[in-house]
Structures are given as structure tokens and as C-alpha cells.
Amino acid sequence: MSTDDLLEVNSPLQDDIAEEGQDFYEHYSFAVDKGQSLLRIDKFLTAKIENVSRNRIQSAADAACILVNGKPVKSNYKVKPLDTISIVMPYPRRGVDIIPENIPLNILYEDEDIIVINKPAGIVVHPGHGNYSSTLVNALAWHLGADSNLDKNDERGGLLVHRIDKNTSGILLIAKNDVAHAKLAKQFFDHTVSRLYTALVWGRMEEEQGTIIGNIARSQSDRMRFKVYEDETIGKYAATHYKVLEELGYVSLIECKLETGRTHQIRVHMEYLGHPLFNDERYGGDKILRGTTFTKYKQFVQNCFNIMPHHALHARTLGFIHPATGKEMMFEVELPDNFKLLIEKWRSYVSSRKVEEEGV
């Protein structure tokens, strides 16, 4: 198997360096030899993929995540010579005990298969290096209780199909069983999930709307950051579509639609475009990048930083197909109060400048 057969899978570190990317599922492709004898596909794949159980393979088949020549097959399908096989599976579990903690959750929707949560900024999604408690997964363990399918040896909870940064607010989707998990992972892999984000960025955008395309990989000089590489052999393809919602003097309120879901994608793409997210410490947005040198203006921006002491990014909408019913699901959540206040502060600043310029 070549390295191209496996999607980028990172060892979970801090949630702040692992956003909603492809590291919750993996993808393998195989071209069957012309001399292959007839063999059940679950046995074939168990032999081909390192450290995978037959149960994982069968769960993937039950979720229609094993394709042969482009069509889903069951686990008893007999592999034939020259078949082309593709499989997507949630990433294998790791060994960190999950301790249930009574942390309030803002649940937008819940049934037997999924939970949709509005996550506030400041909470880490899952335990990892430096964050072993007080995470959203710890809260889920408490909420789901003894009847949960939550694996207490999995620091991701075994249920997450995507994630958002610690300091990004908004909608997060959780699966409650293995089949739902696999089906939702396949939707993220196929880029059929609809996601809209609201962001405040520095500067006036050159175009009212556009698309940023650029491969993203971990920075070679700072492993806590990711960057765009114009060399297409480095990193993973990433595309972000943006639209200006409102120009607010030296900052712009924009909407971002993700085509892909790479780590820190919006933050990295906006820095690459020359418009870092407002107060994004990791990507340079925590400095005054546009505006005047007047002390009054500097104090105004500092007050804005205090209102929103983290990057200005909110996962506003999420649309997907329900893994059990096949129904289209769409959720939307308002901006957090401090994000709304931040926008009003900039609106007031722009209005006061107009008054001064008009000499009123």
C-alpha cells in the first residue's frame, strides 16, 4: 500500500492544533491482482490492512463504506480478480481513559444515532497532550452515562466525526454508535457535508467573494502552525470559498464555506490571503494590522481584543444526511454574545469616523 492510500492521520495533540480534519477517518484503496482467488472481502481487507479487526471491516460494510468498482458491498462479498476496492473507516481508537465530568452541554438535537452540540469557545473537544480533563468528550461521557457506546479507552470518545478548535465556537456533530459513526465519516470524506463559518478578519477584502485554493501542511519551522504550500507535492488540497458580509473599516465580516476540512483551514487560508482572523494569536491576528497610529485607536482595538480574547471564528451552520433515516438535516446557531458585541463595537467605530469626516 502506498502512502497515498492513507489520508493524513495525525496523533492527537492539543485540540488547538487539530481542527476538524481528516484525522478522524482513514481511506484505503486497493487494485486486486489478476491472480486473486475468490475470498470474502472482510477477510481480504483484514489481511491487507495492518492492525485492523474484522469487526471494524464489517461495521464499515454495514455503513456502505466499502466500495467495489464504485458500488457498496456487504462484508460477505467475494473479491474477484482486478476488482478496485475503496474503504473509509473511522480512525482506530487509542488508549486514554475518559473520566465522565458534569459539564453542561448546549444540545441542539439528539436521537438514538446522533447528537448535535453548540460548542462555546474555550472548551477543548477531546483529551490529548496537556488536556486530559474538562473536555467536551468528558462532558459527553457524563451525559451519555452507562448506556453509552462511548469507549473509555478512546480519548476521542469513539464518537467524534469532526472537530473544531478549542477557541472556535459553533456546531459539532457526534455519532452515538459505530454504524452512524462510519456513515457520517464517509460524508465528511466525500465532502458532502455543508459547513458555513462566520469570521472577522483584518483588512478590506480585494474581492466581494472568491475561492482560496492552496495545499495545507504542518509548518516545517513551527510545528504548532500550518501553512499553505504552493508546491502541490506538499500537504493536502484545500479549498475555502468566502463572501464578504460587511465591511467595518479596518476589518471585514466574512462567511466561509468549506469545500475541504483541513487542520486550521480557514485560519491558514486567511493568513495566506493577507487577512488573518481578528485576534488569532497563532497566525498573527492578535496585532494591529490595519488602521491608524493614534493612541485612541490602539486603545479601541485593545478593548476589542479584551471583548473577544481569542480568534473570531464561529461554525454557524452544519448540514448532513442523517445516518439512519436518510433525511437531510440542517442546523444553524447565532453568533456568541461577545462576537456580536465585537461587531457592534466596529460598527460604532465606523459610524463615529463618518461623523468626524462629515464634520457633524
N, C-alpha and C positions, 0 to 999 in steps of 0.2 A: 504494500500500500504506500503510495507517495504521500508526501506532506500536504499536497493539495487536496487529498481526500478528506482531511480533517479540518473542520473550521477552527478558527482561533479560539483556544481554550486557555484562560489564564487562571493561575492559582489565586483564589480569593485573598485579597489583602484587605486594606481598608475599603469601606464602601465608597469612599470619596475618590478612589482610583479605579473603580469598577462599576461603570454605569450600565444601563440596560443594553448589553451587548450580546454577542453570540455565545458567550461562555456559559449559558445555561443549557445548551444542547450541542450535539456534535453530529456531523454528517459524514457518511462514508459512501463511496461509490466503487463498484466492482464490475469488471468485464469478465464474464465466465469463460474459462478455457474451452476450446472446441472438443477436448477430450474428457470433459467433466461427465461423470456418471450421474444418474438421477439421484437426488438427495433432498430431503426436506430442507426448506430454506432456513428454518430456525437452527438446524444442526450445521448447515453450511456457514451461516454468519457467526455462530458461536465459535467455530474453528478459525474463522478468518479474522475476527476482531479480538484483540488482546484484552483480557480481564473483563469479559462481558458474560453475564449469566444468561441462560436460556430463557429465564423468566423475563428479563429485560427485552430480549428479542421478541418474545411473544406479546408483551404489552405494546411494543411498537407496532406489531402487526395488527393487533386489535384496534389500534388507533388509526389504522390506514396510513402508517408512516413508513411502510416498506413498499417500494415500487419496483416492479419488474417490467422492463421495457415501457416505462411510463405509467403503468397501471398498478393500483394497490392489490396486494395479495395477502392471503392468510398464512399463518405460520406452518401449515401443512403443505404449502405449495412445493412442488418438486422442481428444483433448479435444473435447467436444461443447458446444453452447450450454447455458448455465445449470448446467453441472457445478459442484459445490463441491469444491475441491481443498485438501488439507492435506498439508504436508510437514514432517518433522522431520529435521534433519541435524546431525551433529557440527559444532561451530563451526569456521570456516576457520582454517587454520594461519598462524602468524606467524613472523617471521624472526629467530631466535636460535639459533646453533649449539649443539648438545648435545654436550658432551665426555664420553665414557664414563669412569666412575670406578669403581674396585674397592671398592664399599661393600657390606657384607654385607646380604642381604635375607632376611627370615623368610617364606619362601614356604609358604603353606598348601596350595596346589593349583596345578597348571599343566598345560595341554594345548596343542593346536595353536591354540586360539582365545582362551584367557583365562589370566590369572594372578591369583591371589588372595593378597594380602600382608597380614601383620600388621605395621603400621607403628608404630614406637615414637614416643613423644612427643619433640619436639625436632628432628625432621627435616622440612625443607620439602619439599612434594610436587613442585613444578616450579620451574624457574628463572623469575625475574622481577626486578623492581626491587630491587636490593640482595642478591639471592640468585641468582648465576649459576653456582654450583657446589655440590657436596656435597648435591644434592637427590636425591629418590627417582628422578626421571626420569634423572639422570646414572647412578644405580646400575642402572636398567633398561637403559640403553644398553650398559653393560658386560655385564650378564647375558645380554642377547639377542644381542649380537655382530653379526657381519657379515650373518647371515641374517635379521636383524630387519627388520620393516616400519617401524621407528622412523624418522621423518623428522628428520634432523639440523638442519633449518631450522624446527623447531617446538619452542618452549620447553616445551610440554606433553607432548611426546613423540608427539603424534598418536594416543595410545592411551588416555588417561585419559577415563573417562566420568563420574567424580565425583571429589571430593577431600575431605580432612579437614584441619582446621587444623594448622599446624606443631606446636602443643602438645597436640593431641588424639591419643590413641593408638587403635589398632584396625584394623579390616578395611578394605582398599582393593581395588577391583576394576579390573583393567586388561584392555583388549582387545588382541589381537595382530594383527588385520587389520581392514580397512575395513568389511567386512560385519558382523563381530562388533561393531565399534565402533558402527555405526549401529543395530543391533538392541538393544544394551544402552542406548544413549542414548534410544531410544524407550521402553524400560521405565521409565527414570527420569522421562521426560517424562509418561508416563501414570500415575505414582505407583503402579506395581505392584510395585516393589522393596520388600522388607521390611527395615526397619532398626531395631535396638534399641540404645540407648545407656545406659550407666550413668554417673550423675553424683552428686557430693556437693555439696549446696547449703546455704547458710546458712539457719538457722531451721527451725521446725516447720511443715510444710505444713498449711494450713487444712482441706484435704480429703485423704482417703486416695488418691484418684485423680481425675483431671479432664482437661480439654482446654483448652489456651490457644490462642485464635484472635486473630490481630492482624496486620495488614499490616506488612511489614518493608521498610524502605528505608534508604539511607545517611543518617546524621545530617546535618542542614543546618548544624550548628555544629561538628562534628568529623568529618571525612571518614574517619577511621580507625575510626569506630564505626558501628554500625547501630542502629536503634531501631524501636519499634512506633509506628505512626501510626493513630489511631482514625478519621481521615478516610480512607474507603475509596477515594478517588481518588488517594491517595499510596501508592506501594510496591506490593508483591505479596502476595497472600493467603498466609498461612502458618498451619499448624495443628500443634501438638505435643500428643500425648497422654502423660500422665505417671501413674506409680503409685509410691507410697511403698513401698520395700523394707524400710527400717529407720530408726527414729528414734534418733538418737545425741546426745541432749542438745540442744546448740545448733546442730546440723547434721542434715541428713536425707540418707540414701542413697536415690536415686530411680532409676527406669527411665523412659526417654523413648522413645516410638515416634514416628518422623517420618511425618507424612502428606505434607508437602511438604519440600523441601530448600533453604530459603533460606540466604543467607550468614549465618553465625553464629547460626542459628535458635535452637538450644537456649539458648545464652548470652544472646541478646537476650530471648527469651521469659521466661527465669527472672528476669532483672533486672526486666522489666516486672511480673512477679508479686510482686516484692519479695523474691526468694530467689536472689541471684546465685550463680553457681558458686563453690565454695571456691577461693580464691587466683586468681580471674580478674581480672588486673590491668586489663584494658581495660573491664570492666563493674562494677568496684567491689568485687569479692570478695576483694581482697588486703588488706582491712582487717578488724578485728574488728567484725563487725556484730551479733553476739549474744553474750550471756554476762555475766560479772562484771567488775568493775574491779580485782580483786585482781591483784597483780603475778605471783603464781604462775600464774594462768590466762593472763595475757598471754604469759608465757614458754612455756606449753604450746602456745598457738596458734602462736607464732613457730617452735617446734620442728616443728609440723605443716607450716607453710609451707616449712621447710627440707627436710622429707622429700619434699614434692611441690612443687617450685618453679615450678609452672605450674597452669593451671586443671584441675580434677578432672573430666575428661570422657573416656570411653572408648567407642569404637564396637564394641560387643560382638558383635552378630550382623548378618549380611547374607544375605538370601535373594533369589534371582532365577531366571529361566528361562535355561538355557544357550542361547546364541545359535545353536549348530549342532545340538545333539541334541534340544532342546526339553525336556530333563529339568529338574525342579525341583532347584535347588542351595541348600543352607543351610550357612552356616559360623558358628562361634562361637569366640571366644577369651577366655581368662581375663583378669582384670584384671592389669595390670603389678604387679610386686612392690612398688613404692613406693606404689601405690594401695591394695593390700592392707594394707600396714603403716600407712598413714594411717587406714584404717577401724579397725584393731585399736587404734591409739592412742586414738581416740574411744570405742571400746567400753570400754577400760580406764579412761578418764576418767569415763565414766558409772557404771561399777561402783564406782569409788572414792568417787564422790559419794554413791551409795546407802549404802555402808558408813558414811560420815561421818554421813549423815542418820539412820541407824538406831542410831547410837551404838555400833557394834560395835568 
